[in-house]
Amino acid sequence: MRTSQTQTSRRGMMAAGLGLAAAGAAAADMASSTATAAPARRPAQVASGTPGSNFVTTADGTQIFYKDWGPSGAQPIVFHHGWPLSADDWDNQMLFFLGQGYRVIAHDRRGHGRSTQTDTGNDMDTYAADLITLVDHLDLKNAIHVGHSTGGGEAAHYVARAKPGRVAKLVMIGAVPPIMVKTDKNPGGLPLAVFDGFRAGLAANRALNYYEIASGPFYGFNRPGAKAIPAVVDNWWRQGMMGGAKAHYDCIKAFSETDFTDDLKAIDVPVFLMHGEDDQIVPVADAALIGIKLLKKGKLKVYPGLPHGMATTHADIINQDLLAFIRS
């Protein structure tokens, strides 16, 4: 890995976040007044619904949308999307692995996509509880879980709590664990001001904020000589705007401040960390390079020059490496 490039990525992300914080400070102050109250502890969640339906309902009434394609007896692969997207972000991988004979499942996290636009429960503990509800509903066994970015944190949080026999392997792509924000225990993390910048931009003008993220650092389209793909940007924006602003606002805290250290230490299934060297959203030095040291059965691959959204921009490479790990 080229250390100078990683440092440049981190500085670029910090600058972008700090700029958003300065531009949207007033909006952040206004929005924070509605987001400071901690949600009440959720009761244990119970699955409901009928097999084959597109929604499962949790105990608090939240409806979780999911896709479930392929033979019911095939080994399942469960995909966890990033912020602020939806199950649609995995269309390429779903079709690819369906063609390889797997059962493929992807859900919209609460507050995202077609799931209920919740104003509470937008935290990692509840996300993991929602996954337990879905997995129990579908009775998934020996599943491979694949998470990108925030979805990588969600997947790790779930896998560390999963019932015996439910999980075979875990893959995290450009994922947020072990922890993104700078703390005394994580001095190399990103300053809180970076995430305040995300919140300010979302509160001030969510549509513009999402467009700037997708057309810039998420796919590396802001790099010199990079050729943007307008349809990819539009699809990212479409997915983001489908979800709820309050849930997305809260999720920034969930993905940036949740400490997954104990989750990574507890996971005892094989784990594959895949990370782009030029990831401007989740710098590799603060994520996978630390996380690999915490895993009992971890494998790491860093992809030179690839961006945060490499599963979309370089799906041919990512899919083949995923397939090789799953079959190993």
ChimeraX attribute file (.defattr): number of C-alpha atoms within 10 A of each C-alpha:
attribute: neighborCount
match mode: 1-to-1
recipient: residues
	/A:1	14
	/A:2	10
	/A:3	10
	/A:4	9
	/A:5	15
	/A:6	21
	/A:7	16
	/A:8	14
	/A:9	22
	/A:10	24
	/A:11	15
	/A:12	15
	/A:13	20
	/A:14	21
	/A:15	15
	/A:16	17
	/A:17	25
	/A:18	20
	/A:19	18
	/A:20	23
	/A:21	22
	/A:22	15
	/A:23	15
	/A:24	21
	/A:25	19
	/A:26	14
	/A:27	17
	/A:28	21
	/A:29	14
	/A:30	13
	/A:31	18
	/A:32	17
	/A:33	9
	/A:34	10
	/A:35	15
	/A:36	9
	/A:37	9
	/A:38	8
	/A:39	12
	/A:40	8
	/A:41	10
	/A:42	13
	/A:43	11
	/A:44	12
	/A:45	18
	/A:46	18
	/A:47	17
	/A:48	17
	/A:49	13
	/A:50	11
	/A:51	11
	/A:52	13
	/A:53	11
	/A:54	14
	/A:55	21
	/A:56	25
	/A:57	21
	/A:58	22
	/A:59	15
	/A:60	12
	/A:61	13
	/A:62	18
	/A:63	24
	/A:64	24
	/A:65	23
	/A:66	21
	/A:67	18
	/A:68	19
	/A:69	16
	/A:70	18
	/A:71	13
	/A:72	13
	/A:73	10
	/A:74	13
	/A:75	18
	/A:76	26
	/A:77	27
	/A:78	24
	/A:79	26
	/A:80	28
	/A:81	25
	/A:82	27
	/A:83	17
	/A:84	26
	/A:85	27
	/A:86	28
	/A:87	23
	/A:88	18
	/A:89	22
	/A:90	24
	/A:91	11
	/A:92	15
	/A:93	21
	/A:94	25
	/A:95	14
	/A:96	18
	/A:97	18
	/A:98	19
	/A:99	11
	/A:100	10
	/A:101	13
	/A:102	20
	/A:103	21
	/A:104	26
	/A:105	22
	/A:106	24
	/A:107	27
	/A:108	27
	/A:109	32
	/A:110	28
	/A:111	29
	/A:112	30
	/A:113	24
	/A:114	21
	/A:115	23
	/A:116	20
	/A:117	21
	/A:118	19
	/A:119	18
	/A:120	19
	/A:121	22
	/A:122	23
	/A:123	19
	/A:124	23
	/A:125	16
	/A:126	20
	/A:127	21
	/A:128	22
	/A:129	21
	/A:130	27
	/A:131	24
	/A:132	24
	/A:133	22
	/A:134	24
	/A:135	19
	/A:136	16
	/A:137	18
	/A:138	17
	/A:139	11
	/A:140	20
	/A:141	17
	/A:142	14
	/A:143	20
	/A:144	23
	/A:145	25
	/A:146	25
	/A:147	25
	/A:148	28
	/A:149	24
	/A:150	28
	/A:151	26
	/A:152	27
	/A:153	32
	/A:154	31
	/A:155	29
	/A:156	31
	/A:157	27
	/A:158	24
	/A:159	27
	/A:160	19
	/A:161	15
	/A:162	17
	/A:163	13
	/A:164	10
	/A:165	10
	/A:166	17
	/A:167	23
	/A:168	20
	/A:169	21
	/A:170	26
	/A:171	25
	/A:172	27
	/A:173	27
	/A:174	32
	/A:175	32
	/A:176	33
	/A:177	30
	/A:178	26
	/A:179	24
	/A:180	26
	/A:181	23
	/A:182	17
	/A:183	14
	/A:184	7
	/A:185	8
	/A:186	14
	/A:187	11
	/A:188	15
	/A:189	20
	/A:190	23
	/A:191	16
	/A:192	18
	/A:193	19
	/A:194	21
	/A:195	23
	/A:196	23
	/A:197	24
	/A:198	24
	/A:199	29
	/A:200	29
	/A:201	27
	/A:202	23
	/A:203	23
	/A:204	19
	/A:205	12
	/A:206	20
	/A:207	15
	/A:208	12
	/A:209	18
	/A:210	23
	/A:211	16
	/A:212	16
	/A:213	20
	/A:214	23
	/A:215	20
	/A:216	16
	/A:217	22
	/A:218	20
	/A:219	27
	/A:220	25
	/A:221	18
	/A:222	16
	/A:223	13
	/A:224	7
	/A:225	7
	/A:226	10
	/A:227	10
	/A:228	16
	/A:229	12
	/A:230	11
	/A:231	9
	/A:232	15
	/A:233	20
	/A:234	15
	/A:235	15
	/A:236	22
	/A:237	23
	/A:238	17
	/A:239	20
	/A:240	23
	/A:241	18
	/A:242	17
	/A:243	24
	/A:244	20
	/A:245	20
	/A:246	19
	/A:247	23
	/A:248	26
	/A:249	23
	/A:250	20
	/A:251	22
	/A:252	20
	/A:253	18
	/A:254	19
	/A:255	27
	/A:256	23
	/A:257	19
	/A:258	20
	/A:259	20
	/A:260	22
	/A:261	17
	/A:262	13
	/A:263	20
	/A:264	25
	/A:265	16
	/A:266	17
	/A:267	23
	/A:268	17
	/A:269	17
	/A:270	18
	/A:271	25
	/A:272	24
	/A:273	22
	/A:274	24
	/A:275	30
	/A:276	25
	/A:277	25
	/A:278	29
	/A:279	28
	/A:280	28
	/A:281	25
	/A:282	29
	/A:283	29
	/A:284	27
	/A:285	20
	/A:286	23
	/A:287	21
	/A:288	28
	/A:289	17
	/A:290	15
	/A:291	23
	/A:292	20
	/A:293	14
	/A:294	18
	/A:295	21
	/A:296	15
	/A:297	16
	/A:298	19
	/A:299	16
	/A:300	16
	/A:301	15
	/A:302	17
	/A:303	17
	/A:304	14
	/A:305	15
	/A:306	19
	/A:307	27
	/A:308	26
	/A:309	25
	/A:310	25
	/A:311	23
	/A:312	19
	/A:313	16
	/A:314	12
	/A:315	15
	/A:316	14
	/A:317	13
	/A:318	18
	/A:319	17
	/A:320	12
	/A:321	15
	/A:322	18
	/A:323	13
	/A:324	10
	/A:325	16
	/A:326	16
	/A:327	7
	/A:328	6
